Amino acid sequence: MRATQNQGQDGKTDGKFTIDDQATKEIIELFLSTEESLNDKKINEVFSEHFFKSNFWLYWRTMFAFEEWHSAMEMRRYIMRFIHHLGGLPDLSALKFTKFNQYESLVLPLVAHLKANGVQFMYNTVVTDIETDISAGRKTAKKILYTQDGKAGTINLTENDFVFVTNGSITESSSLGDHKTPAKINTSPGGSWGLWKKLASKDPAFGKPDKFCGDIDKTKFVSATITTLDDKIPPYIEKICKRDPFAGTVVTGGIVSVKDSNWLLSWTLNRQPHFQKQGKNELVVWFYALFNDVPGNYVKKPITECTGIEIAEEWLYHMGVPENQIHDLAVNSTNTVPVMMPYVMSYFMPRALGDRPLVVPEGSVNLAFIGNFAETERDTVFTTEYSVRTAMEAVYTLLNVDRGVPETFASCFDIRVLLTATRQLLDGKKITEIKLPFILQWLERKGLDKAKGTFVHEMLEKSGLI
Ligand SMILES: Cc1cc2nc3c(=O)[nH]c(=O)nc-3n(C[C@H](O)[C@H](O)[C@H](O)COP(=O)(O)OP(=O)(O)OC[C@H]3O[C@@H](n4cnc5c(N)ncnc54)[C@H](O)[C@@H]3O)c2cc1C
């Protein structure tokens, strides 16, 4: 089940997008907009209630953590970037996973590789500033200022020393609670936002961090790791995902969202064990809620005030556990650790062109920005790939490597993909059955007859649109 309701029952989304004519028109209009025309626009400024009541929006916002007040510009990039995956949204077939959690599957091997190649890591270190010389159209980083274990230090730089700054971080100032303690919010900008703010004060080309980190109420959410400790909860999981969670293969395949949850909660189990050291009888569930400031359906308080036990109780209620067993199972059959991430949705804040610095700002001699808050063409944030792409771009540019950065996947320029996506968005209806957006209207009126016997007609047939 991609969605549930009524305490563990099928949410009856039935793989459908339920997008009406008006909502279809709004999606196509967004797709056809220029990026510039969406400067600072929010999603709720380009979509109406027609769109927000669709299953499409339920799948979309729960899978990607979009809120109505987030960036329409980024929403458009997502639609274009993942258009070939639209058909996989309702059943999660679009998703791929690493074998274990991403720290063990990606970060540790990379760290080992880098160490073996002479990279020195400095832990407990915060870069507090980078002194720069900005004059005559040139921007040169001169000195790194940092504190290590609270002690100040500096690194002097020449023009042949390159500085790659990850400006901003969505996990900055995150704080953990535990089974019996809520995760307390930490509103400090921390090292990553602190450094970006310092740099931004030196030159407008270094971007506007406050656009992303300046409104924590719009960027925070609480998530939790729920570890089940015995055989009492797994049958409820199996009932919903129809797979044995201990089988060692993908379990839910992506998040399961609870349609009628006040918190709009979602949960997921990847392939188990998710951590190499996990006990054989344990399952690790990731849980998050999109609405942070409203009381739950079972636990009558907002998730931000909840202990791990209370979060587990709300989850078990929506899993269909009988109410007289919920407390006991939450306390004794789980270990639940909440985390408050004040900036987790900051990638999605409404932005205008220029709010993120270019990977290599104009005139920069030895300073580049990498990660999801550096500007690169067409790629979408909240992805590891964005960080990899900007890092490649930064290195190839500053070090003059004569090699192209692979293009962001270009499926939105493939007419076959566009036609198939259109059919999927229309829940399989033919173009003759719906009130058409203008391009398709034109196609139907003028084009279809003329197209007969051509490969355009063949493509339309193959896509299922006629
Ligand atoms: C809950 C969640 C789910 C996600 N799901 C997916 C997914 O399914 N697929 C996907 O592709 N991506 C996903 N992402 C996004 C992806 O994890 C991030 O985009 C990616 O990890 C960012 O990597 P990064 O190295 O650019 O930045 P970060 O991981 O933020 O790393 C930056 C590092 O630099 C450090 N730093 C910054 N400034 C300073 C300073 N001044 N001094 C010292 N240190 C500093 C920070 O402490 C941090 O360690 C998810 C993220 C989250 C939080």
The ligand as an ORCA input file, in Angstrom:
! r2SCAN-3c Opt
* xyz 0 1
  C      16.054     12.977      5.647
  C      16.788     13.128      4.350
  C      16.460     12.334      3.269
  C      17.148     12.457      2.081
  N      16.839     11.624      1.049
  C      17.564     11.665     -0.084
  C      17.333     10.740     -1.135
  O      16.470      9.872     -1.021
  N      18.080     10.825     -2.259
  C      19.055     11.760     -2.394
  O      19.741     11.775     -3.431
  N      19.290     12.673     -1.424
  C      18.578     12.641     -0.279
  N      18.810     13.550      0.722
  C      19.699     14.695      0.436
  C      21.163     14.371      0.513
  O      21.408     13.576      1.661
  C      21.937     15.694      0.630
  O      21.579     16.528     -0.436
  C      23.438     15.473      0.587
  O      23.835     14.595      1.611
  C      24.165     16.783      0.742
  O      25.559     16.521      0.753
  P      26.595     17.691      0.890
  O      27.937     17.046      1.097
  O      26.451     18.654     -0.223
  O      26.162     18.510      2.173
  P      26.067     18.032      3.687
  O      25.741     16.589      3.784
  O      25.181     19.027      4.345
  O      27.557     18.160      4.189
  C      28.166     19.397      4.407
  C      29.165     19.175      5.505
  O      29.962     20.329      5.637
  C      30.036     20.669      6.991
  N      30.225     22.113      7.088
  C      29.517     23.089      6.468
  N      29.984     24.302      6.837
  C      31.002     24.079      7.687
  C      31.873     24.929      8.409
  N      31.773     26.245      8.306
  N      32.805     24.369      9.201
  C      32.923     23.021      9.282
  N      32.118     22.152      8.635
  C      31.171     22.691      7.852
  C      28.697     20.266      7.576
  O      28.782     20.103      8.961
  C      28.474     18.944      6.844
  O      29.089     17.873      7.505
  C      18.166     13.430      1.948
  C      18.495     14.221      3.040
  C      17.820     14.073      4.226
  C      18.200     14.933      5.405
*
